[in-house]
Amino acid sequence: MQEAILLLALLGAMSGGEAQHLILLPATGTVAENSPPGTLVHKFSVKLSASLSPVIPGFPLIINSNPLTEAFRVNWLTGTDFEVVTTGMEQLDFETGPNIFDLHIYVKDEVGVTDLQILTVQVTDVNEPPQFQGNLAEGLQLYIVEGANPGFIYKVEAFDPEDTGQNIPLSYFLVSPSKNFRMSANGTLFSTTELDFEAGPSSFHLIVEVRDSGGLRASTAIQVNIVNLNDEAPHFTSPTRVYTILEELSPGTIVANITAEDPDEEGLPSHLLYSITTVSKYFMINQLTGAIQVAQRIDRDAGELRQNPAISLEVLVKDRPYGGQENRIQITFTVEDINDNPATCQRFTFSMMVPERTANGTLLLDLNNFCFDDDSEAPNNRFNFTTPSGVGSGGRFSQDPAGSGKIVLIGDLDYENPSNLAAGNKYMVIIQVQDVGAPHYKNNIYIYILTSPENEFPIIFDRPSYVFSVSERRPARTRVGQVRAADKDLPQSSLVYSISTGGASLQYPNVFWINPKTGELQLITKVDYETTPVYILRIQATNSEDTSSVTVTVNILEENDEKPICTPNSYFLALPVDLKVGTNIQNFKLTCTDLDSSPRSFRYSIGAGNINNHFTFSPNAGSNVTRLLLMSRFDYAGGLDKIWDYKLLVYVTDDNLLSGRKKAEALVETGTVTLSIKVIPHPTTVITTTPRPRVTYQVLRKNVYSPSAWYVPFVITLGSILLLGLLVSLVILLAKAIHRHCSSKTGKNKKALTKKGEMKNAKREVVVETIQMNTVFDGEATDPVTGKIYEFNSKTGARKWKDPLTQMPKRKESGPRGAAPCTVASREGMRPLRSASWEEDELSGNTRAEVASLGSRNKSGKPGTPKNRNPAFMNSASPKPHPRK
């Protein structure tokens, strides 16, 4: 900002004599502290440039101030005259704020000519009155407990804005002097008397004024309130202690008003709190007014009030919810009985059955056993009964004595009596039970009397016995007849019919069935005259009280219902093709019987199968025995006959003795016999047969995948994966087994070749093998390499050291004792260390052997390599095999 001001000043200087400039600036102005907005600080004008270009609107203006402030602004007056005034945006305070402001006023015309000048504003001090701060500025509320000793109450403090160091004392005093208070010059307020809230007044209004050394003053109001102490107990003012109330008052009814006063609150609204200290479910009290109200129904006739109608309460009054002063009073409520319960009964509807032959004067019902009045005192708990009334009850029922509630029978209850039947043998007696005392509550009692019938008459069938007839051809469920019985007793109860005895046959235990409701007799199965022609039944009718029975005879009517039965019923016959006509075929004969027809009633006929009528029966009627005859010759050569196997269906009918008209009306039975006949041809006879047509069935099967069979490829894929995994695991296990049992020990015992110069420090490497020997060694020899003696078998070539423990030097063992390594693989220029028999002896024995593996050098003195090692050193691990003899 400073650079901008310098730039503007430089531009103004460069404009020379033609530049516009501010007149009466720079200058110094003054303004009083706490001046209101718009207060004039300084006036100045603008001299235009040579071009007379007017000032741009909004200029001149204050572009900067030191210190920064917004308390001033430039106002336009007329033409080129302007003034600086206060804005009121900041309070100008001589004591607390800056006292001098440098205002940088900048002006610019329309052609860009500018000028910048400084106005120095000095804030002048003004004497201000003292001020009260905080709550004192708006008025103060002070509280003093009544009865407090006279003395210090409060210290009032004010400040003088001109006295920043607070060195000049201020003077305090009460504007309106009071006999109860005084104030010292330093602003301390004292009470001069003991203050009493009840004696009054309860508050004091004081005006406190403060003055400075210049005589300026300020005032404030102080309200001194006297706090009332709870130092006196309230006392009851209601005189009544015993109240008499009626029962059954509505909940909320006020039955008593308990009042009390608190001397501490005299002349003010009461703040006493009332409560009932004794447990009572019947009453509640308004804790503010003391009104006692009914809390719930008060029934003088129930519970403890029936024995003791007095209810005692203790009322507590206190002047505050917790602590404070309190007082107690005992009051009693006496509950009076009213006739609020009508005479009632355990039940108001009675139903009873009275036998029809009950004697007159019989006590039917005593209502006193069921009715009562719950009122606790007489006459409220007394009642009586009115005269009985009701449809059909007149002349039949009454009270004896009157009003006693004892109902007795005085009329006839015969169930079959027409007058009683007209009433339905049902009677209703209406009687009222009512209170003796007012308001004479009543309740209706309804007594329903039903006459119970008695069994006076027996069950009688409409006939002394029954005879029915039925044809033996009738099917099951055929109606045979009907029996009927009746009972004159009313009401008529339904009769149940049953067959007590009879009605059995050899085949069936029950041939007849009777409808239990209607008495209709029916067949259960077909009857047979030939077996049992007559049935004698005993049928009984029963109701809930009585039983009667009657004899029923059923005659079976004979009918032609039996079919002829022939022996044999089926048969196979064979006859030669050239059998003579009239010959009894194989002496075959039929013997027929019929249980309901005579032997002469049979008639024989051949139905289907008798092609060209070659067969007949003789006799064909009038006899129960007949024979099969050949009626005509067979003609196969002429082509008349073509079949060789005959199946005859023979009909045997029992209508031979009936005339033509009677046959149409009579019952005819027919039996059947099946005959199979084979015609045996001559040996030279050619039997022509008709070939059966062949039917060829071609079944086309097509494998079509169904989306519903998704599980098939899934199961196949899963099984293949599992099988493949199992196969891989087996291969891995097999490889491990081979590697474990046949691993070469050479690699484990192999040492790196020694370099030149290290030959002297090289140690011999010893391989120790344990060999079990079972072979008999019959020879000895000396090993040319080691010079040791070994034994050998001349036949097998097996060898062993003679005494390895004494002859072999102590050497490093290459493996644990008793180990049996596999044969070391042969290298170039080496042989296997043991033969097959040696290995066999090694597995069966425990003898230990040592084989020295010695390093070798070639002729040039260099360490030997696998290619140039001496074979003698390579084979020094074991004795040379002895040649076999």
Secondary structure, 3 states (H helix, E strand, C coil): CHHHHHHHHHHHHHCHHHCCEEECCCEEEEEECCCCCCCEEEEEEEECCCCCCCECCCCCEEEEEECCCCCEEEEECCCCEEEEEECCCCCCCCCCCCCEEEEEEEEEECCCCEEEEEEEEEEECCCCCCEECCHHHHCEEEEEECCCCCCEEEECCEECCCCCCCCCCCEEEECCCCCCEEECCCCEEEECCCCCCCCCCCEEEEEEEEECCCCCEEEEEEEEEEECCCCCCCEECCCCCEEEEECCCCCCCEEEECCEECHHHCCCCCCCEEEECCCCCCEEECCCCCEEEECCCCCCCCHHHHCCCEEEEEEEEECCCCCCCEEEEEEEEEEECCCCCCCEECCCEEEEEEECCCCCCCEEEEHHHCEECCCCCCCCCCEEECCCECCCCCCCEEECCCCCCEEEECCCCCCCCHHHHHCCCEEEEEEEEEECCCCCCEEEEEEEEEEECCCCCCEEECCCEEEEEEECCCCCCCEEEECCEEECCCCCCCCEEEEEECCCCCCCCCCEEECCCCCEEEECCCCCCCCCCEEEEEEEEECCCCEEEEEEEEEEECCCCCCCEEECCEEEEEEECCCCCCCEEEEEEEEEECCCCCHHHCEEEECCCCHHHCEEEECCECCCEEEEEECCCCCCCCCCCCCCEEEEEEEEECCCCCCHHHHHHCCCCEEEEEEEEEEECCCCCCCCCCCCCCCCCCCCCCCCCCHHHCHHHHHHHHHHHHHHHHHHHHHHHHHHHHHHHCCCCHHHHCCCCCCCCCCCCCCCEEEEEEEECCCCCCEEEECCCCCCEEEECCCCCCEEECCHHHHCCCCCCCCCCCCCCCCCCCCCCCCCCCCHHHHHHHHHEEEEEEEEECCCECCCCCECCCCCCCHHHHCCCCCCCCCCC
